[in-house]
Amino acid sequence: MTHAHTPAPSTATPRTRPWHGIMVATALPMRADHSVDYDAYADHVAWLIANGCDGVVPNGSLGEYQTLTDEERARVVRTAVEAAGDGARVMPGVAAYGSAESRRWAEQAAEAGAGSVLLLPPNAYRADHDAVRAHYAEVARAGVPVVAYNNPIDTKVDLTPALLARLHADASIVAVKEFTGDVRRAYEIAELAPGLDLLIGSDDVLVELALAGAVGWIAGYPNALPRSCATLYRAAVAGDLETALPLYRSLHPLLRWDSKTEFVQAIKLSMDLAGRPGGSVRPPRFPLTGEIEAAVRAATEKALAEGLN
């Protein structure tokens, strides 16, 4: 079906907490020599907010934070806060191998004016529950609200609903970015920790988690198509399936790339095709080639031809 000229959603979405709404896990524009294009990044942050998104998450996996120097990583946060115009709209990723280092990144985020931070569990080894609790408690001492990021596929540490309830009872976390794709967890989290906010963590279960009570979306594909993604999210959380489902079907061939190994390259390619500053990726990642590139390109071009933007 055709969705021509999707109107810009309102940028004045009521939010009672800085981590609510559509928080875009921003890709980081890079030049051909792999240097960070901070001016393009600042423009991208402002453009996302102007086109219906509520805020940004710099220095996540999509932002290739693992490849950045400390100086680059800190500057990305400062650039995002300045470009957003309101620190409450910025949730920097503060993942690191050591708890003390994560706390320092949380303190840097707070100093820059960010309203919350996103924190993976310890992932240098398969940490047990006591280590996970100590890790989150240490970072929470920085004084900025902590959103847990559950991605056991990559970290090998699973923040189960029961463990999340303990972390919330410890006053270490305010919300969780749920990336397992297991929609059943949403209901168990609500039962065990009713005060813990659920955030959609993977683009391709957006509607399912929105209907299960999510109050936010840490999003990938709005980097390329923010207006259509914002319309989809707001329809889904409102229970407006007449609007949400056709859009979801049209966008899903792209949204599912957010959960694949090549998600950074895929989203950056879609950004380039949509006229946004995606650019190169830093090694060890390589640009997409062959069948994968063709699949992402075809899905993006189809969405753009349908008027999705």
N, C-alpha and C positions, 0 to 999 in steps of 0.2 A: 504494500500500500504506500501511498505518497503522503509525506508530511511536509508540505511546503511552508517555508517562512515561519518556523516555530517562533512564537513570540518570546521575548525575554521575560523570564519569570521575575517576580518582585525580588529585589535585593534586600527587602526589609523583613525577612522572615523572623518572627519572634523567636528568640533564643533565651532560655533562662540560665544556660550554662555555656561557657566558652567552647566546650567540646561538642555541643549539639549542632545539628544541621549537616550540610554538605561541606566536609573538610577535605580539600583535594590534596592527596599525596602527590606533591608536585614533582614532575620530571625537571631535571636541571639542564637548561640549554648549554650546550658546549660547542665550541668552534671546531674546525677541522683538525686543529692541533691538540684537541682534548682540553684546552683551557676553558675555565668557566666564564660564560658570558653573563656577568652580573646585571648589566643593563637590560638584556633580553629577559632575564629572570624577573627583575623588578617589574617590567612591563607585563609579563605573563601573570604575575600575582595580581596586579591591579585589574587586568583584563578578566581573570576568572571571577573576581568579586563583582565586577561590573556586569558580568553575564550570568548572575544568579547563584553563584556559590557563596557559602557563608564564611569560608576561611581556607587556610592552607596548612599542610603538614610538610615542612621542609625536612631534609635529612632523613627521609625514610629510605627503604630499599629502592623505590622508584627514583629517588633522588641520588642514587649511587653513593650514599654517604660513606660506604666502606672504602671507596677509592679516594676520598678527599683528605687533604692535609688538615691539621687542626685549624690552621689559619683560614683555609677555605670554608671549612664547616662552620666556624663561628661567623664568618662574613655572610654566609648564606642566611643564617638566622637573622642577623641584623638587617639584611636586605629585605627579607620577607616582612619583618615587622614594620619597617619604614614604608614599604610599598602597600601593605594592607591598610595602613593608616590607623590601625587599632590593634594593639597587641593581643587582645582577646580573640582575634581572628587567626592567631598563629599557634600551632601545636608542634614544636620541633621534636623530631625523633632524637632520643638520647641514649640509644643502645650503645654498649661498649662491652668489652670482655670482662672488665672489672667493675664491681659495684661503686668503688670510689670514683672511677672515671665517669660512669654514668651520672653520679651525683654532681660532679663538676660540670658536666654538660647541662644538667638541669639547672644548676645555679647560673650558668651562662645564659640560658634561655630566660630565666627569671630576670636577670640583670638587663637583658635586651628588651624586656617588657612583654614576653609571651604569656598567654593566659593559661596554658596547660602544656604538658609534655607527653610523649608516647614512648613507652618503655617495654622492650622485649625482656623475657626472663633471662637468667644467665644462659649463655649458649656456647661457651667454650667447652662444656662437657654436659653430661646429662644430670643436671642438678636435681637433688631430692627436694621434698616440700619444705624442709626447714631452711635450706639454702635459698630457695625461691622467696620465702617469706622475709628472710633477712635482707635479701637484695632489694626488694620493693620497699621495705621499711627504711633502708639506708637512703634511697633516692627520694622518698617522700619527705625526708628531713630537710630537703632543699626548700620546702615551703610552697611549691607550685603543684597544682593538682596533677596527679599521675593517671594516665590512661594505660592500662595493660594491653599488650599486643600478644594475642595467642596465635602462634603460627608453628604448631608442632611438626609440620611437614619439613620445615627448614631448620628449626632450632632443636628438634628432638626432645623438647621439654613441653609437656602438655599442661596448660592451665585449665584443668577440668572444672566443671561447675562447682564442685565441692571446694577445690583449692581457691578459685576466684572468690567464693563466699568467705573463706578464711582471710584472704587478702583485704577484702572489703571490711570485714569485722575488725581487722588490724588497723583500719583507717589509712591503709597504704595506697589504695586505688579508688578512683571515683567512677570508672567506666572500663569497658573492655572492648577492644577491636577484635571481633570474632572472625577468624580466617579459616576455620576448619572446613567450612562448607556444610557442616552437619546442622541443619536447621533445628533438629530436636533439642540441641543444647540451649537454644533460646528460652525454651519453656522451663527447663531445669534450672537455669540461672535465675529466672524470675522467681521460681519457688524458693530457692536456697538463699538468694540475696536480692530481695525485692527492691532495695534501694540502689542497686548497682545499675548504671546505665549501659544498655547494649548498643554498640555501634556496629554497623554493617562493615565487614572487613574485606569481603571479596565481591567484586562487581556482579558476578554471575549468580548470586543468590539474593540480590537486592530486594526484589519484591517479596520473596518468602520471609526474609528477616524483618522487613518493614511491617508486614502483616503480623509478625510475631511480637511486635512492640519495640523495635529499634527506634532510637531517638536521634540517630546520626548515621552518617556514612563517611568513612574514610576511603575516599574514592580515587580510582585511577583514570578511567576514561573521560571524565570531564576535562582533563588536560587538552583533549582534542575536540570534544563535543559538549561543552558545558551547558548550553541552553536546553538541549534535548534531555540530557541526563538530569538536570534540575527539575524539568517538568515531570520526568518519570519518577524521581524520588518523591516529590511532593504529592503526586497523585497516589503513589503507593502507600505512604504513611497516612494519607487521608482516607484510605480504603476505596479510592476511586479507580476500580479495576477497569471500568469502561475506557478510561484514558490510559491507564498504566499498561495493560496487557498488550495492546497493539504496539506501543512504543517498545516494550520489553522484548517482544518477538523480533522487532526490527533491529534493535541494538544488540541483542544477545550474541550474534556471531562475533561482535567486537568485545563485548563485556567479558566473555569467557577467556580472552587472552590474558586478563588480569591475574588469572590463577595458573598460568603456564610459566615454564622456565624462562621463556623469551619475553616476559611481560614488559621489561624496560624497552627493549628494541621495538616491540610491537607498538607500544603506546607512542614512542618517539616517532616512528614511521607514520602513524596515523596523524600525529601533530603536524609533521611536515606536509602531508597531503592536504590537511585542513588549513594550511597557511599559518601555522603556529611554530614557534621556535623549538623544535625538538633537537635536531643536530646529531652530533656523533655520540657514541658511547665509549666509556673508558675500558681499556683492557682490564681483566681478561675477557670481557664481553666483546663480541664481534657484531658488526651489522648483519641484519638478516639477509639470507640469500635463498635461492631456489624455491622450493614449494612453500616454505613457511612465509617468505617474503611475499610471494604471489597471493597466498591466502589472506594475509593481513591487508595487502593493497586492494584486493578485490572487495573484501568486506567493507573497508573504509570508503572506497569509491562508490559502492552501492549505497551506503548510508548517506553520503554527501549528495548523491543524485536524487535521493528521496527527500531531500530538503532538511535532513537532520544536521544540527549545527551545535 
